[in-house]
Amino acid sequence: MNALVSLLLSFWWVIAPLVMIVSFRVWVRLFGVVMIPEDSMGVVNKMFALVGAHKTLPDGTIIALNGEAGYQADTLAPGLHFGNWPWPYQVTRQPFITVPEGQVGVVERPSPRPRPAWWTPSGRCRSPSSTRSPR
């Protein structure tokens, strides 16, 4: 056993870089750096909010718009992002969805709130005070 330890200690210059390479992603993540590949995006979930006026989500919402705890409206684009520490933020990578040519992609509203009266399914929004009909 002593011979094995002395052999390993004599080759510390080989073992140290190997350990650093293997644990690189863990160290980078602990320092708040998130790497998002170019074929995906990062969805940020803020686990708690200690300070500020907005600590919890308002009733009926599922996406945080003002920095509340929960899924954030701002996502992470591909690239390096700093300041996303692992204790308050959980970042998950989601692949981009591509709609094949000749097909139609439908996006549904993820909020449980009812749509306003002026909302139209065609995508043309009329102002509530408008008296003209849409074109």
C-alpha positions in Angstrom: 0.0 0.0 0.0 2.8 2.4 0.9 4.5 1.7 -2.5 1.3 2.6 -4.4 0.9 5.8 -2.5 4.5 6.8 -3.1 4.1 5.9 -6.8 1.0 8.1 -7.1 2.7 11.0 -5.3 5.7 10.8 -7.6 3.4 11.3 -10.6 1.4 14.1 -9.1 2.1 16.3 -12.2 0.1 13.8 -14.3 -2.7 13.2 -11.8 -3.4 16.9 -11.0 -4.3 17.9 -14.6 -6.4 14.8 -15.0 -8.4 15.6 -11.9 -8.8 19.3 -13.1 -10.0 18.2 -16.5 -12.5 15.7 -15.1 -13.9 18.2 -12.5 -13.8 21.3 -14.8 -17.6 21.5 -15.4 -18.4 21.2 -11.7 -16.0 24.0 -10.8 -17.2 26.3 -13.5 -20.9 25.7 -12.5 -20.0 26.4 -8.8 -18.7 29.8 -9.9 -22.0 30.7 -11.6 -21.1 30.1 -15.2 -23.6 28.3 -17.4 -22.7 27.0 -20.9 -25.6 26.7 -23.3 -24.9 24.9 -26.6 -26.0 26.4 -29.9 -28.8 24.0 -30.5 -30.7 24.7 -27.2 -31.8 27.4 -24.8 -31.6 27.7 -21.0 -34.8 27.8 -18.9 -34.1 29.5 -15.6 -36.0 28.5 -12.4 -35.3 30.9 -9.5 -35.7 28.7 -6.4 -36.3 31.5 -3.9 -36.3 35.3 -3.6 -35.1 36.8 -0.3 -35.3 40.5 -1.0 -37.5 42.8 -3.0 -41.1 43.7 -3.3 -41.9 40.7 -5.5 -41.1 37.5 -3.5 -43.9 35.2 -4.7 -45.8 34.8 -7.9 -49.2 36.6 -8.0 -52.2 34.3 -8.1 -53.0 32.8 -11.5 -49.5 33.2 -13.0 -46.9 30.6 -13.7 -44.1 32.7 -15.2 -42.2 35.2 -13.1 -42.0 38.6 -14.8 -40.6 40.8 -12.0 -37.9 38.5 -10.5 -40.2 36.5 -8.3 -39.3 32.9 -7.4 -40.3 30.5 -10.1 -39.7 30.0 -13.9 -38.3 33.3 -15.3 -39.6 34.9 -18.4 -36.1 35.7 -19.6 -34.4 32.6 -21.0 -30.7 32.1 -21.8 -29.6 32.2 -25.4 -26.7 29.9 -26.6 -23.4 30.9 -25.2 -21.7 31.6 -21.8 -23.7 33.2 -19.1 -22.3 34.4 -15.8 -23.9 35.0 -12.4 -26.3 32.1 -12.4 -25.2 30.6 -9.1 -26.3 27.0 -8.4 -28.0 27.8 -5.0 -30.7 30.3 -6.1 -31.0 29.3 -9.8 -31.6 26.0 -11.5 -30.9 26.2 -15.3 -32.2 23.4 -17.6 -31.2 23.1 -21.2 -34.1 22.6 -23.6 -33.5 21.8 -27.3 -34.9 24.2 -29.9 -38.1 23.0 -31.6 -38.0 23.1 -35.4 -41.2 22.9 -37.4 -40.6 21.0 -40.6 -41.4 22.6 -43.9 -45.0 22.3 -45.0 -46.2 21.9 -41.3 -47.7 24.4 -38.9 -46.5 24.9 -35.3 -49.1 26.0 -32.8 -48.1 27.9 -29.6 -50.6 27.7 -26.8 -50.8 30.3 -24.1 -49.3 28.9 -20.9 -51.2 31.2 -18.5 -54.4 30.2 -16.8 -55.8 33.8 -17.0 -58.6 34.3 -19.4 -57.8 36.1 -22.6 -58.9 39.8 -22.9 -62.1 40.5 -24.8 -60.2 42.3 -27.6 -58.0 39.2 -28.4 -58.7 37.5 -31.7 -57.5 34.1 -32.8 -56.3 35.4 -36.1 -53.5 37.3 -34.5 -54.9 40.7 -35.3 -55.5 42.6 -32.1 -58.1 45.2 -31.9 -57.9 48.0 -29.4 -60.7 47.8 -26.8 -61.7 51.4 -27.7 -61.5 50.8 -31.5 -64.8 51.2 -33.4 -63.4 49.9 -36.8 -63.6 46.3 -37.7 -60.3 44.5 -38.4 -59.2 44.3 -42.0 
